[in-house]
Amino acid sequence: MSDVEYLFMCLLAICMGPFSVVRRCINRETGQQFAVKIVDVAKFTSSPGLSTEGFITTVCFLKLLNCT
């Protein structure tokens, strides 16, 4: 069981991209529902033109939007 699956009960995939999937999840402790984006970082960073720094920039941008 992954960390995400330990914390959340993952349900339907809402959407999928080349490096990630967004799933409807329920926090196992509180019952609150979330959309959780699960990124395959190894796949992302191994693609030409994409890097760990680009991934971190994206995460920081989502935090600014209060999406995390």
All heavy atoms as TSV, in Angstrom:
chain	resi	resn	atom	element	x	y	z
A	1	MET	N	N	0.857	-1.181	0.000
A	1	MET	CA	C	0.000	0.000	0.000
A	1	MET	C	C	0.898	1.237	0.000
A	1	MET	O	O	1.791	1.365	0.807
A	1	MET	CB	C	-0.910	-0.029	1.233
A	1	MET	CG	C	-1.856	1.150	1.300
A	1	MET	SD	S	-2.942	1.188	2.767
A	1	MET	CE	C	-4.033	-0.158	2.454
A	2	SER	N	N	0.629	2.175	-0.918
A	2	SER	CA	C	1.416	3.408	-0.990
A	2	SER	C	C	0.996	4.376	0.115
A	2	SER	O	O	-0.022	4.182	0.777
A	2	SER	CB	C	1.231	4.071	-2.351
A	2	SER	OG	O	-0.071	4.630	-2.447
A	3	ASP	N	N	1.787	5.429	0.302
A	3	ASP	CA	C	1.449	6.458	1.290
A	3	ASP	C	C	0.091	7.078	0.988
A	3	ASP	O	O	-0.698	7.333	1.893
A	3	ASP	CB	C	2.520	7.551	1.318
A	3	ASP	CG	C	3.835	7.056	1.892
A	3	ASP	OD1	O	3.846	5.998	2.563
A	3	ASP	OD2	O	4.844	7.729	1.677
A	4	VAL	N	N	-0.167	7.326	-0.288
A	4	VAL	CA	C	-1.446	7.945	-0.682
A	4	VAL	C	C	-2.595	7.017	-0.314
A	4	VAL	O	O	-3.595	7.445	0.258
A	4	VAL	CB	C	-1.465	8.270	-2.198
A	4	VAL	CG1	C	-2.849	8.679	-2.647
A	4	VAL	CG2	C	-0.460	9.363	-2.515
A	5	GLU	N	N	-2.450	5.731	-0.609
A	5	GLU	CA	C	-3.518	4.778	-0.312
A	5	GLU	C	C	-3.704	4.568	1.188
A	5	GLU	O	O	-4.795	4.233	1.633
A	5	GLU	CB	C	-3.234	3.447	-1.005
A	5	GLU	CG	C	-3.332	3.549	-2.515
A	5	GLU	CD	C	-2.778	2.321	-3.214
A	5	GLU	OE1	O	-1.819	1.713	-2.706
A	5	GLU	OE2	O	-3.317	1.991	-4.279
A	6	TYR	N	N	-2.652	4.773	1.957
A	6	TYR	CA	C	-2.746	4.663	3.412
A	6	TYR	C	C	-3.566	5.825	3.980
A	6	TYR	O	O	-4.391	5.636	4.862
A	6	TYR	CB	C	-1.346	4.650	4.022
A	6	TYR	CG	C	-1.347	4.580	5.529
A	6	TYR	CD1	C	-1.612	3.386	6.192
A	6	TYR	CD2	C	-1.099	5.716	6.295
A	6	TYR	CE1	C	-1.624	3.320	7.579
A	6	TYR	CE2	C	-1.110	5.658	7.681
A	6	TYR	CZ	C	-1.374	4.463	8.318
A	6	TYR	OH	O	-1.395	4.401	9.683
A	7	LEU	N	N	-3.333	7.021	3.455
A	7	LEU	CA	C	-4.022	8.212	3.954
A	7	LEU	C	C	-5.403	8.402	3.348
A	7	LEU	O	O	-6.298	8.945	3.992
A	7	LEU	CB	C	-3.180	9.462	3.670
A	7	LEU	CG	C	-1.830	9.525	4.365
A	7	LEU	CD1	C	-1.027	10.707	3.829
A	7	LEU	CD2	C	-1.998	9.629	5.866
A	8	PHE	N	N	-5.571	7.983	2.093
A	8	PHE	CA	C	-6.814	8.232	1.363
A	8	PHE	C	C	-7.360	6.945	0.764
A	8	PHE	O	O	-6.610	6.080	0.335
A	8	PHE	CB	C	-6.574	9.219	0.217
A	8	PHE	CG	C	-6.018	10.534	0.650
A	8	PHE	CD1	C	-4.663	10.792	0.583
A	8	PHE	CD2	C	-6.850	11.536	1.125
A	8	PHE	CE1	C	-4.133	12.011	0.980
A	8	PHE	CE2	C	-6.338	12.757	1.535
A	8	PHE	CZ	C	-4.980	12.991	1.454
A	9	MET	N	N	-8.676	6.843	0.720
A	9	MET	CA	C	-9.320	5.782	-0.041
A	9	MET	C	C	-9.490	6.352	-1.445
A	9	MET	O	O	-10.260	7.305	-1.641
A	9	MET	CB	C	-10.668	5.413	0.573
A	9	MET	CG	C	-11.379	4.326	-0.186
A	9	MET	SD	S	-12.900	3.696	0.591
A	9	MET	CE	C	-13.630	5.133	1.336
A	10	CYS	N	N	-8.748	5.838	-2.403
A	10	CYS	CA	C	-8.773	6.362	-3.769
A	10	CYS	C	C	-9.895	5.700	-4.555
A	10	CYS	O	O	-9.993	4.476	-4.603
A	10	CYS	CB	C	-7.431	6.130	-4.445
A	10	CYS	SG	S	-6.107	7.045	-3.652
A	11	LEU	N	N	-10.712	6.538	-5.168
A	11	LEU	CA	C	-11.860	6.067	-5.931
A	11	LEU	C	C	-11.617	6.286	-7.420
A	11	LEU	O	O	-10.551	5.987	-7.914
A	11	LEU	CB	C	-13.124	6.775	-5.432
A	11	LEU	CG	C	-13.385	6.644	-3.928
A	11	LEU	CD1	C	-14.544	7.522	-3.505
A	11	LEU	CD2	C	-13.639	5.201	-3.546
A	12	LEU	N	N	-12.572	6.841	-8.102
A	12	LEU	CA	C	-12.507	7.026	-9.541
A	12	LEU	C	C	-11.360	7.911	-9.994
A	12	LEU	O	O	-11.029	8.884	-9.326
A	12	LEU	CB	C	-13.799	7.689	-10.047
A	12	LEU	CG	C	-15.101	6.937	-9.857
A	12	LEU	CD1	C	-16.254	7.828	-10.289
A	12	LEU	CD2	C	-15.089	5.657	-10.656
A	13	ALA	N	N	-10.805	7.584	-11.146
A	13	ALA	CA	C	-9.867	8.492	-11.807
A	13	ALA	C	C	-10.707	9.577	-12.466
A	13	ALA	O	O	-11.629	9.283	-13.231
A	13	ALA	CB	C	-9.031	7.749	-12.832
A	14	ILE	N	N	-10.428	10.832	-12.125
A	14	ILE	CA	C	-11.159	11.964	-12.702
A	14	ILE	C	C	-10.585	12.303	-14.068
A	14	ILE	O	O	-11.308	12.549	-15.022
A	14	ILE	CB	C	-11.104	13.179	-11.761
A	14	ILE	CG1	C	-11.805	12.850	-10.448
A	14	ILE	CG2	C	-11.707	14.411	-12.413
A	14	ILE	CD1	C	-11.603	13.876	-9.359
A	15	CYS	N	N	-9.255	12.330	-14.154
A	15	CYS	CA	C	-8.596	12.569	-15.434
A	15	CYS	C	C	-7.183	11.997	-15.386
A	15	CYS	O	O	-6.625	11.779	-14.317
A	15	CYS	CB	C	-8.591	14.046	-15.817
A	15	CYS	SG	S	-7.679	15.093	-14.697
A	16	MET	N	N	-6.647	11.754	-16.576
A	16	MET	CA	C	-5.305	11.186	-16.687
A	16	MET	C	C	-4.500	11.988	-17.700
A	16	MET	O	O	-5.045	12.472	-18.683
A	16	MET	CB	C	-5.385	9.727	-17.125
A	16	MET	CG	C	-6.094	8.838	-16.126
A	16	MET	SD	S	-6.392	7.170	-16.716
A	16	MET	CE	C	-4.733	6.541	-16.730
A	17	GLY	N	N	-3.211	12.130	-17.404
A	17	GLY	CA	C	-2.299	12.786	-18.323
A	17	GLY	C	C	-1.115	11.883	-18.567
A	17	GLY	O	O	-1.062	10.763	-18.069
A	18	PRO	N	N	-0.133	12.366	-19.326
A	18	PRO	CA	C	1.016	11.528	-19.647
A	18	PRO	C	C	1.882	11.184	-18.436
A	18	PRO	O	O	2.596	10.185	-18.455
A	18	PRO	CB	C	1.797	12.347	-20.663
A	18	PRO	CG	C	1.309	13.740	-20.513
A	18	PRO	CD	C	-0.081	13.666	-19.971
A	19	PHE	N	N	1.841	12.001	-17.378
A	19	PHE	CA	C	2.697	11.791	-16.210
A	19	PHE	C	C	1.930	11.654	-14.904
A	19	PHE	O	O	2.529	11.469	-13.858
A	19	PHE	CB	C	3.692	12.957	-16.050
A	19	PHE	CG	C	4.395	13.302	-17.316
A	19	PHE	CD1	C	4.120	14.476	-17.974
A	19	PHE	CD2	C	5.332	12.437	-17.864
A	19	PHE	CE1	C	4.768	14.798	-19.156
A	19	PHE	CE2	C	5.984	12.741	-19.039
A	19	PHE	CZ	C	5.705	13.919	-19.691
A	20	SER	N	N	0.607	11.780	-14.945
A	20	SER	CA	C	-0.143	11.803	-13.692
A	20	SER	C	C	-1.572	11.334	-13.885
A	20	SER	O	O	-2.068	11.212	-15.002
A	20	SER	CB	C	-0.147	13.213	-13.106
A	20	SER	OG	O	-0.826	14.095	-13.978
A	21	VAL	N	N	-2.202	11.097	-12.753
A	21	VAL	CA	C	-3.628	10.786	-12.719
A	21	VAL	C	C	-4.226	11.576	-11.551
A	21	VAL	O	O	-3.602	11.726	-10.505
A	21	VAL	CB	C	-3.885	9.265	-12.572
A	21	VAL	CG1	C	-3.296	8.720	-11.299
A	21	VAL	CG2	C	-5.364	8.944	-12.658
A	22	VAL	N	N	-5.424	12.118	-11.757
A	22	VAL	CA	C	-6.157	12.797	-10.685
A	22	VAL	C	C	-7.283	11.861	-10.268
A	22	VAL	O	O	-8.070	11.405	-11.100
A	22	VAL	CB	C	-6.725	14.159	-11.149
A	22	VAL	CG1	C	-7.563	14.800	-10.045
A	22	VAL	CG2	C	-5.595	15.092	-11.570
A	23	ARG	N	N	-7.324	11.551	-8.976
A	23	ARG	CA	C	-8.329	10.631	-8.448
A	23	ARG	C	C	-9.186	11.310	-7.391
A	23	ARG	O	O	-8.704	12.155	-6.652
A	23	ARG	CB	C	-7.661	9.411	-7.799
A	23	ARG	CG	C	-6.967	8.517	-8.771
A	23	ARG	CD	C	-6.591	7.212	-8.089
A	23	ARG	NE	N	-6.165	6.236	-9.051
A	23	ARG	CZ	C	-6.985	5.439	-9.740
A	23	ARG	NH1	N	-8.274	5.509	-9.548
A	23	ARG	NH2	N	-6.510	4.573	-10.599
A	24	ARG	N	N	-10.438	10.932	-7.353
A	24	ARG	CA	C	-11.317	11.344	-6.265
A	24	ARG	C	C	-10.970	10.456	-5.083
A	24	ARG	O	O	-10.973	9.229	-5.182
A	24	ARG	CB	C	-12.779	11.153	-6.660
A	24	ARG	CG	C	-13.734	11.586	-5.606
A	24	ARG	CD	C	-15.172	11.494	-6.123
A	24	ARG	NE	N	-16.055	11.390	-4.991
A	24	ARG	CZ	C	-16.871	10.373	-4.762
A	24	ARG	NH1	N	-16.950	9.384	-5.605
A	24	ARG	NH2	N	-17.622	10.357	-3.693
A	25	CYS	N	N	-10.617	11.077	-3.973
A	25	CYS	CA	C	-10.189	10.327	-2.791
A	25	CYS	C	C	-10.916	10.815	-1.553
A	25	CYS	O	O	-11.394	11.945	-1.506
A	25	CYS	CB	C	-8.679	10.483	-2.586
A	25	CYS	SG	S	-7.693	9.837	-3.943
A	26	ILE	N	N	-10.969	9.951	-0.553
A	26	ILE	CA	C	-11.573	10.284	0.732
A	26	ILE	C	C	-10.508	10.105	1.803
A	26	ILE	O	O	-9.852	9.056	1.868
A	26	ILE	CB	C	-12.785	9.383	1.028
A	26	ILE	CG1	C	-13.857	9.577	-0.054
A	26	ILE	CG2	C	-13.343	9.672	2.417
A	26	ILE	CD1	C	-15.019	8.607	0.041
A	27	ASN	N	N	-10.324	11.137	2.625
A	27	ASN	CA	C	-9.391	11.064	3.743
A	27	ASN	C	C	-9.920	10.016	4.708
A	27	ASN	O	O	-11.034	10.120	5.212
A	27	ASN	CB	C	-9.278	12.434	4.419
A	27	ASN	CG	C	-8.286	12.458	5.548
A	27	ASN	OD1	O	-8.335	11.636	6.457
A	27	ASN	ND2	N	-7.390	13.408	5.495
A	28	ARG	N	N	-9.130	8.987	4.959
A	28	ARG	CA	C	-9.583	7.882	5.806
A	28	ARG	C	C	-9.854	8.327	7.248
A	28	ARG	O	O	-10.716	7.762	7.929
A	28	ARG	CB	C	-8.552	6.759	5.809
A	28	ARG	CG	C	-8.445	6.044	4.479
A	28	ARG	CD	C	-7.464	4.889	4.559
A	28	ARG	NE	N	-7.227	4.273	3.276
A	28	ARG	CZ	C	-7.972	3.298	2.751
A	28	ARG	NH1	N	-9.009	2.844	3.408
A	28	ARG	NH2	N	-7.675	2.792	1.575
A	29	GLU	N	N	-9.157	9.355	7.703
A	29	GLU	CA	C	-9.314	9.811	9.091
A	29	GLU	C	C	-10.517	10.723	9.267
A	29	GLU	O	O	-11.253	10.610	10.238
A	29	GLU	CB	C	-8.042	10.537	9.532
A	29	GLU	CG	C	-8.023	10.899	10.996
A	29	GLU	CD	C	-6.694	11.498	11.414
A	29	GLU	OE1	O	-5.650	10.909	11.090
A	29	GLU	OE2	O	-6.722	12.560	12.057
A	30	THR	N	N	-10.750	11.642	8.310
A	30	THR	CA	C	-11.797	12.655	8.482
A	30	THR	C	C	-13.035	12.432	7.628
A	30	THR	O	O	-14.070	13.029	7.894
A	30	THR	CB	C	-11.245	14.048	8.137
A	30	THR	OG1	O	-10.946	14.101	6.733
A	30	THR	CG2	C	-10.007	14.377	8.949
A	31	GLY	N	N	-12.913	11.627	6.567
A	31	GLY	CA	C	-14.037	11.430	5.661
A	31	GLY	C	C	-14.172	12.525	4.624
A	31	GLY	O	O	-15.061	12.470	3.772
A	32	GLN	N	N	-13.306	13.533	4.674
A	32	GLN	CA	C	-13.370	14.642	3.718
A	32	GLN	C	C	-12.913	14.175	2.336
A	32	GLN	O	O	-11.962	13.402	2.211
A	32	GLN	CB	C	-12.494	15.797	4.193
A	32	GLN	CG	C	-12.658	17.058	3.375
A	32	GLN	CD	C	-11.907	18.227	3.985
A	32	GLN	OE1	O	-11.130	18.070	4.907
A	32	GLN	NE2	N	-12.138	19.404	3.450
A	33	GLN	N	N	-13.607	14.648	1.287
A	33	GLN	CA	C	-13.273	14.265	-0.079
A	33	GLN	C	C	-12.315	15.270	-0.701
A	33	GLN	O	O	-12.407	16.469	-0.442
A	33	GLN	CB	C	-14.538	14.173	-0.926
A	33	GLN	CG	C	-15.429	13.030	-0.495
A	33	GLN	CD	C	-16.556	12.783	-1.471
A	33	GLN	OE1	O	-16.397	12.900	-2.675
A	33	GLN	NE2	N	-17.715	12.447	-0.929
A	34	PHE	N	N	-11.412	14.758	-1.529
A	34	PHE	CA	C	-10.411	15.573	-2.211
A	34	PHE	C	C	-10.213	15.050	-3.617
A	34	PHE	O	O	-10.518	13.898	-3.910
A	34	PHE	CB	C	-9.045	15.446	-1.512
A	34	PHE	CG	C	-8.977	16.044	-0.146
A	34	PHE	CD1	C	-9.270	15.283	0.967
A	34	PHE	CD2	C	-8.593	17.360	0.028
A	34	PHE	CE1	C	-9.195	15.811	2.237
A	34	PHE	CE2	C	-8.519	17.903	1.295
A	34	PHE	CZ	C	-8.817	17.132	2.399
A	35	ALA	N	N	-9.643	15.896	-4.448
A	35	ALA	CA	C	-9.066	15.452	-5.711
A	35	ALA	C	C	-7.564	15.390	-5.449
A	35	ALA	O	O	-6.963	16.355	-4.986
A	35	ALA	CB	C	-9.367	16.431	-6.826
A	36	VAL	N	N	-6.957	14.221	-5.699
A	36	VAL	CA	C	-5.536	14.024	-5.434
A	36	VAL	C	C	-4.833	13.765	-6.758
A	36	VAL	O	O	-5.225	12.860	-7.508
A	36	VAL	CB	C	-5.307	12.842	-4.465
A	36	VAL	CG1	C	-3.827	12.570	-4.276
A	36	VAL	CG2	C	-5.979	13.117	-3.126
A	37	LYS	N	N	-3.826	14.585	-7.055
A	37	LYS	CA	C	-3.028	14.402	-8.268
A	37	LYS	C	C	-1.811	13.558	-7.905
A	37	LYS	O	O	-1.016	13.936	-7.046
A	37	LYS	CB	C	-2.590	15.745	-8.840
A	37	LYS	CG	C	-1.845	15.605	-10.151
A	37	LYS	CD	C	-1.582	16.965	-10.788
A	37	LYS	CE	C	-1.007	16.802	-12.171
A	37	LYS	NZ	N	-0.906	18.093	-12.855
A	38	ILE	N	N	-1.673	12.426	-8.562
A	38	ILE	CA	C	-0.571	11.507	-8.313
A	38	ILE	C	C	0.336	11.554	-9.537
A	38	ILE	O	O	-0.082	11.207	-10.647
A	38	ILE	CB	C	-1.093	10.084	-8.054
A	38	ILE	CG1	C	-2.096	10.093	-6.898
A	38	ILE	CG2	C	0.066	9.130	-7.792
A	38	ILE	CD1	C	-2.936	8.858	-6.781
A	39	VAL	N	N	1.572	12.012	-9.322
A	39	VAL	CA	C	2.510	12.232	-10.424
A	39	VAL	C	C	3.588	11.156	-10.403
A	39	VAL	O	O	4.166	10.865	-9.357
A	39	VAL	CB	C	3.167	13.628	-10.316
A	39	VAL	CG1	C	4.166	13.848	-11.441
A	39	VAL	CG2	C	2.103	14.717	-10.317
A	40	ASP	N	N	3.872	10.597	-11.573
A	40	ASP	CA	C	5.000	9.680	-11.741
A	40	ASP	C	C	6.225	10.550	-12.016
A	40	ASP	O	O	6.502	10.927	-13.146
A	40	ASP	CB	C	4.723	8.721	-12.900
A	40	ASP	CG	C	5.797	7.670	-13.067
A	40	ASP	OD1	O	6.955	7.922	-12.654
A	40	ASP	OD2	O	5.488	6.614	-13.632
A	41	VAL	N	N	6.940	10.915	-10.943
A	41	VAL	CA	C	8.068	11.850	-11.047
A	41	VAL	C	C	9.173	11.273	-11.929
A	41	VAL	O	O	9.767	11.993	-12.729
A	41	VAL	CB	C	8.607	12.234	-9.650
A	41	VAL	CG1	C	9.803	13.160	-9.761
A	41	VAL	CG2	C	7.510	12.891	-8.829
A	42	ALA	N	N	9.441	9.991	-11.830
A	42	ALA	CA	C	10.493	9.372	-12.647
A	42	ALA	C	C	10.162	9.503	-14.135
A	42	ALA	O	O	11.032	9.843	-14.946
A	42	ALA	CB	C	10.666	7.911	-12.263
A	43	LYS	N	N	8.920	9.275	-14.494
A	43	LYS	CA	C	8.495	9.402	-15.891
A	43	LYS	C	C	8.569	10.863	-16.344
A	43	LYS	O	O	9.003	11.163	-17.448
A	43	LYS	CB	C	7.078	8.847	-16.038
A	43	LYS	CG	C	6.638	8.617	-17.438
A	43	LYS	CD	C	5.291	7.896	-17.431
A	43	LYS	CE	C	4.829	7.565	-18.816
A	43	LYS	NZ	N	3.517	6.932	-18.820
A	44	PHE	N	N	8.148	11.774	-15.451
A	44	PHE	CA	C	8.177	13.205	-15.757
A	44	PHE	C	C	9.600	13.676	-16.024
A	44	PHE	O	O	9.884	14.309	-17.023
A	44	PHE	CB	C	7.559	14.000	-14.593
A	44	PHE	CG	C	7.506	15.481	-14.806
A	44	PHE	CD1	C	6.416	16.075	-15.412
A	44	PHE	CD2	C	8.547	16.302	-14.403
A	44	PHE	CE1	C	6.352	17.444	-15.611
A	44	PHE	CE2	C	8.504	17.670	-14.595
A	44	PHE	CZ	C	7.405	18.240	-15.199
A	45	THR	N	N	10.500	13.360	-15.105
A	45	THR	CA	C	11.871	13.880	-15.205
A	45	THR	C	C	12.702	13.179	-16.271
A	45	THR	O	O	13.721	13.710	-16.696
A	45	THR	CB	C	12.601	13.796	-13.850
A	45	THR	OG1	O	12.599	12.439	-13.400
A	45	THR	CG2	C	11.945	14.689	-12.817
A	46	SER	N	N	12.263	12.000	-16.734
A	46	SER	CA	C	13.009	11.318	-17.793
A	46	SER	C	C	12.584	11.768	-19.181
A	46	SER	O	O	13.188	11.373	-20.175
A	46	SER	CB	C	12.850	9.796	-17.667
A	46	SER	OG	O	11.515	9.416	-17.943
A	47	SER	N	N	11.561	12.608	-19.272
A	47	SER	CA	C	11.096	13.108	-20.565
A	47	SER	C	C	11.949	14.286	-21.011
A	47	SER	O	O	12.311	15.143	-20.199
A	47	SER	CB	C	9.635	13.539	-20.468
A	47	SER	OG	O	8.834	12.429	-20.160
A	48	PRO	N	N	12.280	14.346	-22.307
A	48	PRO	CA	C	13.105	15.458	-22.818
A	48	PRO	C	C	12.495	16.821	-22.506
A	48	PRO	O	O	11.295	17.025	-22.687
A	48	PRO	CB	C	13.132	15.206	-24.326
A	48	PRO	CG	C	12.800	13.760	-24.496
A	48	PRO	CD	C	11.896	13.409	-23.350
A	49	GLY	N	N	13.306	17.719	-21.992
A	49	GLY	CA	C	12.874	19.080	-21.704
A	49	GLY	C	C	12.201	19.259	-20.349
A	49	GLY	O	O	11.864	20.378	-19.979
A	50	LEU	N	N	11.986	18.179	-19.620
A	50	LEU	CA	C	11.350	18.278	-18.309
A	50	LEU	C	C	12.357	17.879	-17.244
A	50	LEU	O	O	13.192	17.017	-17.448
A	50	LEU	CB	C	10.113	17.380	-18.244
A	50	LEU	CG	C	9.021	17.700	-19.265
A	50	LEU	CD1	C	7.904	16.679	-19.194
A	50	LEU	CD2	C	8.466	19.094	-19.049
A	51	SER	N	N	12.258	18.524	-16.083
A	51	SER	CA	C	13.254	18.298	-15.039
A	51	SER	C	C	12.600	18.302	-13.664
A	51	SER	O	O	11.437	18.678	-13.508
A	51	SER	CB	C	14.307	19.398	-15.087
A	51	SER	OG	O	13.718	20.637	-14.759
A	52	THR	N	N	13.388	17.917	-12.680
A	52	THR	CA	C	12.925	17.972	-11.303
A	52	THR	C	C	12.581	19.403	-10.923
A	52	THR	O	O	11.580	19.652	-10.243
A	52	THR	CB	C	13.999	17.411	-10.348
A	52	THR	OG1	O	14.314	16.085	-10.766
A	52	THR	CG2	C	13.519	17.388	-8.918
A	53	GLU	N	N	13.390	20.367	-11.386
A	53	GLU	CA	C	13.131	21.781	-11.081
A	53	GLU	C	C	11.777	22.225	-11.643
A	53	GLU	O	O	11.034	22.960	-11.003
A	53	GLU	CB	C	14.250	22.671	-11.628
A	53	GLU	CG	C	15.578	22.488	-10.931
A	53	GLU	CD	C	16.358	21.265	-11.428
A	53	GLU	OE1	O	16.080	20.747	-12.542
A	53	GLU	OE2	O	17.233	20.802	-10.680
A	54	GLY	N	N	11.452	21.763	-12.850
A	54	GLY	CA	C	10.155	22.096	-13.444
A	54	GLY	C	C	9.006	21.512	-12.651
A	54	GLY	O	O	7.966	22.153	-12.476
A	55	PHE	N	N	9.202	20.312	-12.150
A	55	PHE	CA	C	8.179	19.671	-11.320
A	55	PHE	C	C	7.981	20.455	-10.028
A	55	PHE	O	O	6.856	20.726	-9.619
A	55	PHE	CB	C	8.579	18.222	-11.024
A	55	PHE	CG	C	7.644	17.534	-10.082
A	55	PHE	CD1	C	6.389	17.143	-10.498
A	55	PHE	CD2	C	8.007	17.299	-8.770
A	55	PHE	CE1	C	5.516	16.514	-9.627
A	55	PHE	CE2	C	7.144	16.669	-7.889
A	55	PHE	CZ	C	5.901	16.280	-8.323
A	56	ILE	N	N	9.080	20.844	-9.387
A	56	ILE	CA	C	9.005	21.604	-8.129
A	56	ILE	C	C	8.335	22.950	-8.368
A	56	ILE	O	O	7.517	23.395	-7.555
A	56	ILE	CB	C	10.407	21.762	-7.512
A	56	ILE	CG1	C	10.891	20.393	-7.034
A	56	ILE	CG2	C	10.397	22.767	-6.367
A	56	ILE	CD1	C	12.343	20.342	-6.622
A	57	THR	N	N	8.624	23.589	-9.491
A	57	THR	CA	C	7.983	24.864	-9.834
A	57	THR	C	C	6.471	24.689	-9.940
A	57	THR	O	O	5.706	25.516	-9.453
A	57	THR	CB	C	8.556	25.416	-11.152
A	57	THR	OG1	O	9.955	25.619	-10.986
A	57	THR	CG2	C	7.888	26.719	-11.553
A	58	THR	N	N	6.042	23.607	-10.564
A	58	THR	CA	C	4.611	23.339	-10.699
A	58	THR	C	C	3.960	23.147	-9.334
A	58	THR	O	O	2.883	23.684	-9.062
A	58	THR	CB	C	4.387	22.081	-11.569
A	58	THR	OG1	O	4.967	22.303	-12.845
A	58	THR	CG2	C	2.910	21.771	-11.724
A	59	VAL	N	N	4.603	22.396	-8.451
A	59	VAL	CA	C	4.063	22.171	-7.103
A	59	VAL	C	C	3.976	23.493	-6.344
A	59	VAL	O	O	2.959	23.770	-5.695
A	59	VAL	CB	C	4.919	21.141	-6.330
A	59	VAL	CG1	C	4.498	21.073	-4.877
A	59	VAL	CG2	C	4.815	19.778	-6.995
A	60	CYS	N	N	5.006	24.324	-6.443
A	60	CYS	CA	C	4.985	25.631	-5.763
A	60	CYS	C	C	3.856	26.500	-6.286
A	60	CYS	O	O	3.176	27.195	-5.518
A	60	CYS	CB	C	6.324	26.329	-5.924
A	60	CYS	SG	S	7.651	25.556	-4.995
A	61	PHE	N	N	3.618	26.465	-7.604
A	61	PHE	CA	C	2.536	27.245	-8.197
A	61	PHE	C	C	1.194	26.770	-7.658
A	61	PHE	O	O	0.343	27.581	-7.294
A	61	PHE	CB	C	2.585	27.117	-9.726
A	61	PHE	CG	C	1.489	27.862	-10.419
A	61	PHE	CD1	C	1.487	29.245	-10.468
A	61	PHE	CD2	C	0.443	27.178	-11.014
A	61	PHE	CE1	C	0.466	29.931	-11.108
A	61	PHE	CE2	C	-0.584	27.850	-11.645
A	61	PHE	CZ	C	-0.567	29.235	-11.688
A	62	LEU	N	N	0.998	25.462	-7.562
A	62	LEU	CA	C	-0.258	24.936	-7.023
A	62	LEU	C	C	-0.440	25.336	-5.559
A	62	LEU	O	O	-1.560	25.625	-5.134
A	62	LEU	CB	C	-0.303	23.413	-7.173
A	62	LEU	CG	C	-0.413	22.895	-8.602
A	62	LEU	CD1	C	-0.256	21.393	-8.649
A	62	LEU	CD2	C	-1.728	23.324	-9.238
A	63	LYS	N	N	0.648	25.372	-4.801
A	63	LYS	CA	C	0.558	25.822	-3.393
A	63	LYS	C	C	0.122	27.278	-3.328
A	63	LYS	O	O	-0.679	27.639	-2.463
A	63	LYS	CB	C	1.896	25.636	-2.684
A	63	LYS	CG	C	2.144	24.212	-2.286
A	63	LYS	CD	C	3.379	24.120	-1.407
A	63	LYS	CE	C	3.442	22.753	-0.823
A	63	LYS	NZ	N	3.959	22.737	0.516
A	64	LEU	N	N	0.635	28.116	-4.234
A	64	LEU	CA	C	0.218	29.524	-4.259
A	64	LEU	C	C	-1.275	29.649	-4.542
A	64	LEU	O	O	-1.937	30.552	-4.032
A	64	LEU	CB	C	1.010	30.297	-5.320
A	64	LEU	CG	C	2.448	30.627	-4.981
A	64	LEU	CD1	C	3.147	31.228	-6.199
A	64	LEU	CD2	C	2.524	31.587	-3.796
A	65	LEU	N	N	-1.798	28.743	-5.345
A	65	LEU	CA	C	-3.227	28.750	-5.662
A	65	LEU	C	C	-4.057	28.050	-4.593
A	65	LEU	O	O	-5.261	27.940	-4.725
A	65	LEU	CB	C	-3.463	28.070	-6.998
A	65	LEU	CG	C	-2.883	28.762	-8.218
A	65	LEU	CD1	C	-3.091	27.901	-9.456
A	65	LEU	CD2	C	-3.502	30.141	-8.410
A	66	ASN	N	N	-3.366	27.556	-3.551
A	66	ASN	CA	C	-4.018	26.800	-2.478
A	66	ASN	C	C	-4.665	25.538	-2.992
A	66	ASN	O	O	-5.768	25.173	-2.587
A	66	ASN	CB	C	-5.035	27.670	-1.730
A	66	ASN	CG	C	-5.348	27.102	-0.359
A	66	ASN	OD1	O	-4.560	26.373	0.209
A	66	ASN	ND2	N	-6.521	27.422	0.154
A	67	CYS	N	N	-3.973	24.853	-3.906
A	67	CYS	CA	C	-4.478	23.608	-4.488
A	67	CYS	C	C	-3.861	22.387	-3.834
A	67	CYS	O	O	-4.065	21.275	-4.304
A	67	CYS	CB	C	-4.169	23.573	-5.988
A	67	CYS	SG	S	-5.093	24.787	-6.912
A	68	THR	N	N	-3.085	22.553	-2.759
A	68	THR	CA	C	-2.448	21.389	-2.157
A	68	THR	C	C	-3.016	21.135	-0.784
A	68	THR	O	O	-3.647	21.961	-0.187
A	68	THR	CB	C	-0.930	21.575	-2.049
A	68	THR	OG1	O	-0.666	22.751	-1.290
A	68	THR	CG2	C	-0.319	21.676	-3.420
